[in-house]
Amino acid sequence: MGGSRAQVNKPHKTRFSSKSSRNIHKISHKDKNRTAKSNHNVAQGARAARLQRSKMLREQKKEALLKEKRASSGSAGPPRVILLFPLSVSVNVSSLAEDILRLLSADVGGAFSSTVVSSEYKLRATVLHAPHGDLLSCMEMAKVADLIAFVASATEQSTCDYIDSFGSQCLSVFRSLGLPSTVVFIRDLPTELKRRNDAKKIITSGLTSEFPEDCKFYPADTKDDLHKFMWLFKEQRLTTPHWRNQRPYLIAQKVDMVPDDSSPEKCTLLLTGYTRAHSLSVNQLVHVSGAGDFQLSRIDIMKDPIPLNARKDHNAMDSDDIEDAEIIRSLAPDPSSQEPLLVENVPDPLAGEQTWPTEAEMAEAERNQKQKRLRKRALPRGTSEYQAAWIVDDTDGEDSGVENDGDDDEDDDGMLLDEGESGCPSQEDTNNRDFEEDQASLHLRDSDEETENDSVMMEGDNMTREQIEDEIKKIKEAHAEDEEFPDEVDTPLDVPARKRFAKYRGLKSFRTSSWDPKESLPPEYARIFAFDSFARTQKHVVVKALKVEQEGRDDCAPVGSFARFYIKEVPFHAASNLCAASRTAPIVLCGLLQHESKMSVLHFSIKKHDSYDAPIKSKEELIFHVGFRQFVARPIFSTDNINSDKHKMERFLHAGRFSIASIYASISFPPLPLIALKNAAGAGTPAVAAVGSLRSIDPDRIILKKIILTGYPQRVSKLKATVRYMFHNPEDVRWFKPVEVWTKCGRRGRVKEPIGTHGGMKCIFNGGLQQHDTVCMSLYKRAYPKWPEHWFPANV
C-alpha cells in the first residue's frame, strides 16, 4: 500500500474548493449599501433623462402648434378658405354666403369667390359656395378648403331628406379625398325657443353618424348665430389632410393669358393668388389642374391687396386691387438650377444594335464562304467562276431539280439530295415550318381578346343610339359572364390554338414559379422611368424639399405671399378652357417635387363606388384625380397577392372589393387620394366610378392575364380519360402537351398523347375522374396598361 494522500476537493464535486474560499463571494454590509446607493443614483439619472426628454418633446410640439397658429391666423398667413356645401337641393347657400361676407366686411364683391378681411375678428377669409349638382366644381373646392361647412335645412319632413343623393355622393367623395375641419350649419329653424331646440336635436341625432366625431352643429339663421361661430372659428386650430401639406399650392384669384408671338399655338398663363402650405421656387415645376405640368418663366411678389393690419376704405378684394397691386420684387429662374420638364424617356432605336461584326462572326463567315466554294453545284456548261458567283443557291437547286427530273438515271455532279432537299419534306421540316408560321403570327395577330377593340364606345363617335345601347348590353353580358365563369375562353375553330394563344405559357405554380420581369417588354417601357429603390428616393426628395424650405432662399415665394406666376408654353386651347372654367370652379396651381414630371407605372388601390352601377372594363378611359393633379388614364385591374410576386389580372372592376389599378402616368409620391371619373355615354358630366389611393410605383410588378381552356371527358377508365373539345387538331395537343391539366372537382393530371384528327387527347390523372367533371388548362401571359391618346382633360 502506498502512503496516504491528502484529500482534494474537485470543482465539479463541491460548491467551494476549500473552507477558506466559502466567504469570498460574500459582500460586507458597508459595501452592499454603497453599491445599492450607486445603483439608485443610476436609476434616478435615467428617470431624470426620460423626464427631460419628454419635457423637451412637449415644448417642441407646443412651439410647432404656436407657429402653425400664427401662420394660419396671423397677418402673414393666407386667408382661410370656407366652403359652404348644401346637403340637399332645397338649401340656399348663396344667402348664407352673403350673410357671412356682410358680417365680415361691409363691402361684398359680386364675383364667384370673395376674399374679405375683418378688423373686428382679425381674420381674413375666402368664402366659396358649392353649386348643387356640379360634381367637378365641388371636388375642386373641397381640395382647397380649410373648413367645409355642410348646410342642412330644418324644413325637411324626415331625417332621410336632410341629405339627398347628390349630397351623399359628394360626402363619400370628400371622405375619400380626406376631410379637413368640418362643421354643420342648420338653417330655417323655428323662432320659438322650445321648437327650435327640439328641431336642432332631431337634426343633430339624424346627421351625427355621417360626420366625424369632432364635427359640431351650429344654428346659422341670425347674425348673432354667425357672430358666435366666427369667434370660435377665429380661435380654432384647423386640420387639413396630410397629402395637402406635402406640396405648395395656390388658389388663383385671377386667371389671365398672354399670347406667345413666337408660337401661335402656345401662350403664357398668369395665375395670381396666395402661396399656401410651403414656399414655391421659381426653378420648380408646377402642375395646373387639368392642363398639365409646366415651367415658370417668372414670379412677381406683389403687395398684399387686403392686409390684415392696414386701414383701407374697403375690406373686400376685387379685380382692381389685383391689377393695381404694387410689385415688390420679381424672381427669374436660373437656367443652371431650373428643373427640366422631362416627361418621357427618349429611347435610342439603335441602342441594342451591333454596328460592327466581332472576330468570331468574321471567322464564321469565312468558314461558310470556304464551304460554299467546296460545294459542287449544277451549272451550265461554259460558266465561269465569276458568273457562278452571281447564281443564287436556291435557283441552282431548282435548276438541278429540273435536270434530275429530266434525266433521273444520270448524276452529272455526283451530289445526292437528302430527305430535307427532296420533293417530299420530312416531318422535321414540317414542324420547323409550323414553328416559323407561329413566330410570324405573333406580328400578324395579337392574342389578347381586347386588342381589336379595347373600347368601342370611345372609338365610335359616329355611332347611333341603337348601336350604343347594343354595345352597353354586350359589355354588361360580358361582365356577368366574367363573374359566373371567370377566365374561361373558347378555343376558336378557324384558328389553331397554338397560334391564337401563342403568347401564353403554362405555370407549374402561380405562387412559386419564376417569371422574368424584364422579359419581352412592350415599346412603352422604353419611354418610362424606374427607381432602384423608390422608398429611398422618396425619402431623399422629401428631405431635400424640407431643407430648401428651411433655408429660405431668395428664389422662393414665401408662404402667405401674394404673387403672380407666369407659366410658359401652355397650349392656347387649354388656357382658354381654364379661363372659362375659372368662373365656376377654382383653378389650382400645385408645385411638384423632384422627378414628379417623369412617366412611370403607378399602382393604385381602388374600389368601385357604390353609386356607380355600370361595368368598368380594363383599359377603358378614366379621368384620374390624384391629389391636385388631373390626367387621363387607361388602367388594367389586378388582384393583390401578398405571398407572391405575380398578380392575376381582372377583366372588370368588381364591386365590393379592392383591386389594384395600374396605369402609365407621371410619378407622384404617396400618400395621395384617388377619385376616378368616367364619361357616361350621352352624358355631359362624368360620374364617380371608383375611389382609392396611391399604392406604389413599380414598373416590374408582374400582372398576368389568365385564361382557362375547358374540355369534357368522353370516356373514363380508372385514372385515364379521353378528353374532347379543348382543342380541334392534334398539332395543338402536341403543342400544349407539357402544360398540366386539372379538373373542377380537384383532380390534377397531364396530357399523354393526341387521339384522332379532331383534337381529342388522352389524359392521366392522380385519381378517379367523374363523367360530369370538366377538364381545364390554365395559361398565362403578362398584361400591361394602355398608353392614353391624350393626357389632360383641358387639352381635349
GICORLIN-V795504 format. One record per backbone hydrogen bond with DSSP energy under -0.5 kcal/mol. NH is the residue of the N-H (numbers start at 1). CO is the residue of the C=O. E is the energy in kcal/mol with one decimal. If there is no record, write none. Layout:
BEGIN
nh: {NH;NH}
co: {CO;CO}
e: {E;E}
END
This chain:
BEGIN
nh: {9;10;13;14;22;24;32;33;34;35;36;37;38;39;40;41;42;43;44;45;46;47;48;49;50;51;52;53;54;55;56;57;58;59;60;61;62;63;64;65;66;67;68;69;70;71;72;73;74;77;80;82;82;83;83;84;84;85;85;87;91;93;96;97;98;99;100;101;102;103;104;105;108;109;114;116;116;117;118;119;122;123;125;126;127;128;128;130;134;135;138;139;140;141;142;143;144;144;145;146;147;148;149;149;150;150;151;152;152;154;156;161;162;164;168;169;170;171;172;173;174;175;176;177;178;181;181;183;184;185;186;187;187;196;197;198;199;200;201;202;203;204;205;206;207;208;210;211;211;215;216;218;220;226;227;228;229;230;231;232;233;234;235;236;238;244;245;245;246;247;249;250;251;252;252;253;254;256;258;260;261;266;267;268;269;269;270;271;271;272;273;275;276;278;280;282;284;286;287;288;289;289;291;292;294;297;298;299;300;301;301;302;302;303;307;312;317;322;323;324;325;328;328;329;331;335;337;338;339;342;343;345;347;349;351;353;355;362;363;364;365;366;367;368;369;370;371;372;373;374;375;379;383;388;389;390;390;391;392;396;397;398;399;400;401;402;403;404;405;406;407;421;422;425;430;431;432;433;434;435;436;437;438;439;440;441;442;442;443;444;445;451;452;458;459;460;461;463;468;469;470;471;472;473;474;475;476;477;478;479;480;481;482;483;484;485;488;489;499;500;501;502;504;505;513;519;525;526;527;529;537;538;539;540;541;542;543;544;545;546;547;548;549;550;551;552;553;556;557;558;560;561;562;563;563;564;565;566;567;567;568;568;570;572;575;576;577;578;579;580;581;582;583;584;585;588;589;590;591;592;596;598;599;600;602;602;603;604;605;606;606;607;608;608;609;612;613;617;618;619;620;622;623;624;624;625;626;626;627;627;629;631;632;633;634;635;636;637;638;639;641;642;644;647;649;650;653;654;657;659;660;661;661;662;662;663;665;665;667;674;675;676;677;677;678;680;683;687;689;689;690;691;692;693;694;695;696;698;701;702;703;704;704;705;706;707;708;709;710;711;712;713;714;715;717;720;721;722;723;723;724;725;727;732;733;734;735;736;737;739;741;742;743;744;746;749;750;751;752;753;755;760;761;762;763;764;765;766;769;773;775;776;777;778;779;780;781;783;786;788;794;795;796}
co: {7;8;10;10;19;21;28;29;30;31;32;33;34;35;36;37;38;39;40;41;42;43;44;45;46;47;48;49;50;51;52;53;54;55;56;57;58;59;60;61;62;63;64;65;66;67;68;69;70;74;124;80;126;81;147;82;128;83;149;151;88;91;92;93;94;95;96;97;98;99;100;101;106;107;127;114;125;315;123;117;118;118;116;80;114;82;126;84;131;133;134;135;136;137;138;139;140;141;141;81;81;181;83;147;148;183;85;150;185;187;153;158;159;87;164;165;166;167;168;169;170;171;172;173;174;146;239;148;216;150;218;152;185;192;193;194;195;196;197;198;199;200;201;202;203;204;207;207;208;212;182;184;186;222;223;224;225;226;227;228;229;230;231;232;236;241;241;242;243;244;276;589;274;250;587;272;272;270;268;266;259;263;570;258;267;567;256;269;565;254;563;561;249;276;557;555;281;294;590;292;287;588;288;288;286;566;566;331;564;299;329;300;562;326;304;310;115;318;319;320;322;301;326;301;299;333;334;334;283;340;341;527;345;347;348;350;353;358;359;360;361;362;363;364;365;366;367;368;369;370;371;377;380;384;385;386;387;388;390;392;393;394;395;396;397;398;399;400;401;402;403;418;418;423;426;427;428;429;430;431;432;433;434;435;436;437;438;439;440;440;441;448;449;455;455;456;459;460;464;465;466;467;468;469;470;471;472;473;474;475;476;477;478;479;480;481;485;708;496;496;497;499;501;780;509;516;522;523;524;599;533;534;535;536;537;538;539;540;541;542;543;544;545;546;547;548;548;553;280;556;275;558;302;273;561;300;271;298;269;565;295;566;267;265;571;572;573;574;575;576;577;578;580;581;581;586;250;287;248;285;593;595;343;665;600;663;696;661;693;604;659;691;654;657;689;609;611;615;651;635;617;633;677;622;631;675;624;629;625;673;626;624;791;622;786;620;662;650;660;648;639;640;641;702;704;637;616;652;654;606;638;604;659;636;660;602;600;663;598;692;625;690;623;675;687;678;680;678;676;687;676;607;674;605;672;603;603;601;698;645;701;647;702;781;704;779;487;777;489;775;724;773;722;722;720;717;763;715;721;761;712;727;759;729;729;730;731;732;734;736;749;776;747;774;743;741;764;737;762;762;760;755;723;753;721;750;719;748;718;770;711;742;709;740;707;505;705;703;634;786;290;792;793}
e: {-0.5;-0.6;-1.3;-1.8;-1.2;-0.6;-2.3;-1.8;-1.9;-2.5;-2.5;-2.1;-1.9;-2.5;-2.2;-2.1;-2.2;-2.3;-2.5;-2.3;-2.3;-2.2;-2.3;-2.2;-2.2;-2.5;-2.5;-2.3;-2.5;-2.4;-2.1;-2.4;-2.2;-2.2;-2.2;-2.4;-2.6;-2.5;-2.4;-2.5;-2.4;-2.3;-2.4;-2.5;-2.6;-2.2;-2.1;-2.6;-1.6;-0.6;-2.5;-0.6;-3.1;-0.5;-2.9;-0.5;-3.0;-0.7;-2.4;-2.5;-1.2;-0.8;-0.7;-2.5;-2.1;-2.1;-2.2;-2.4;-2.5;-1.8;-2.0;-2.7;-0.6;-0.5;-1.1;-0.5;-2.6;-2.0;-3.0;-0.5;-0.9;-1.8;-2.3;-3.5;-2.0;-3.1;-0.6;-2.6;-1.5;-0.9;-1.9;-2.3;-2.3;-2.1;-2.2;-1.6;-0.8;-0.7;-1.0;-1.7;-1.7;-2.3;-3.5;-0.6;-0.7;-2.5;-2.8;-0.5;-2.9;-2.4;-0.8;-0.9;-1.4;-2.0;-2.3;-2.2;-2.6;-2.1;-1.9;-1.9;-2.7;-1.9;-1.7;-2.1;-1.7;-0.9;-1.2;-1.9;-2.2;-3.0;-2.5;-2.8;-0.6;-2.3;-2.4;-2.3;-2.5;-2.0;-2.1;-2.2;-2.3;-2.5;-2.6;-1.8;-1.7;-1.4;-1.1;-0.6;-1.0;-1.3;-0.7;-3.0;-2.3;-1.7;-2.3;-2.2;-1.9;-2.4;-1.7;-1.6;-3.0;-2.1;-1.0;-0.8;-0.8;-0.7;-0.8;-0.8;-0.8;-0.5;-1.4;-2.2;-0.6;-0.6;-2.7;-3.8;-1.2;-2.5;-2.9;-1.5;-0.6;-1.3;-1.8;-3.1;-0.5;-2.6;-3.0;-0.5;-2.0;-2.0;-2.2;-2.1;-2.3;-2.6;-1.8;-2.5;-1.1;-2.3;-3.0;-2.4;-0.5;-2.1;-2.5;-1.8;-2.7;-2.7;-1.0;-1.9;-2.6;-0.6;-2.7;-0.6;-2.9;-3.2;-0.6;-0.5;-2.7;-1.3;-2.2;-2.5;-0.6;-2.5;-0.6;-1.4;-3.2;-0.6;-0.8;-2.0;-2.3;-1.7;-0.7;-2.3;-0.9;-0.7;-1.8;-0.9;-0.6;-2.0;-2.4;-2.3;-2.2;-1.9;-2.1;-2.3;-1.9;-2.0;-2.4;-1.8;-1.7;-2.0;-1.4;-0.8;-1.4;-2.1;-1.3;-0.5;-1.0;-1.1;-0.6;-2.3;-2.5;-2.0;-2.8;-2.9;-2.0;-2.1;-2.6;-2.5;-2.1;-1.9;-2.3;-0.9;-1.0;-0.8;-1.8;-2.2;-2.2;-2.5;-2.2;-2.4;-2.3;-2.4;-2.3;-2.3;-2.3;-1.9;-0.7;-0.8;-1.2;-1.0;-2.2;-0.9;-0.5;-0.8;-1.5;-2.4;-1.9;-1.0;-2.1;-2.3;-2.2;-2.3;-2.4;-2.1;-2.2;-2.4;-2.2;-2.3;-2.5;-2.3;-2.3;-2.4;-2.2;-1.5;-1.8;-3.4;-1.0;-2.0;-1.1;-2.7;-2.5;-1.2;-1.0;-2.5;-2.0;-1.3;-1.3;-1.5;-1.7;-2.8;-2.0;-2.6;-2.2;-2.2;-2.5;-2.5;-2.2;-2.1;-2.3;-2.2;-2.0;-2.0;-1.9;-2.0;-1.9;-1.1;-0.7;-1.0;-3.0;-0.7;-2.9;-1.7;-0.6;-2.5;-0.6;-2.6;-3.1;-2.6;-3.0;-0.7;-1.7;-0.6;-2.6;-2.8;-2.4;-2.1;-2.0;-2.1;-2.2;-1.9;-2.4;-1.5;-1.0;-1.3;-2.0;-0.6;-2.3;-2.6;-3.0;-2.8;-1.7;-1.4;-2.3;-2.4;-0.6;-2.2;-2.8;-2.6;-2.5;-0.7;-3.1;-2.6;-0.5;-0.5;-2.4;-1.3;-0.6;-0.6;-2.5;-3.9;-1.5;-3.0;-2.9;-0.6;-2.8;-2.4;-0.7;-2.0;-0.7;-1.0;-1.9;-1.9;-3.5;-2.6;-0.6;-0.5;-1.6;-0.8;-1.8;-2.4;-0.6;-0.6;-0.5;-2.0;-3.1;-3.2;-2.4;-0.9;-0.7;-2.9;-2.9;-2.7;-0.5;-2.5;-0.5;-2.3;-2.0;-0.6;-2.8;-2.4;-1.7;-2.9;-2.8;-0.5;-2.3;-0.7;-1.6;-2.4;-2.6;-0.6;-1.7;-2.4;-2.1;-1.9;-2.5;-2.7;-1.6;-1.3;-1.2;-0.8;-0.6;-3.0;-0.5;-3.7;-0.5;-2.4;-2.5;-2.6;-0.6;-2.9;-2.3;-0.6;-4.3;-0.9;-3.0;-2.6;-2.0;-2.7;-0.6;-2.9;-2.1;-0.5;-0.6;-0.6;-1.1;-2.2;-2.0;-2.1;-0.8;-1.1;-2.0;-2.5;-2.3;-1.5;-1.6;-2.7;-2.1;-0.7;-3.2;-1.1;-3.1;-0.8;-2.0;-3.0;-2.8;-2.2;-2.5;-2.1;-1.0;-1.2;-2.3;-4.0;-1.8;-0.5;-2.5;-3.0;-1.5;-3.0;-1.9;-0.5;-2.5;-1.0;-1.3}
END
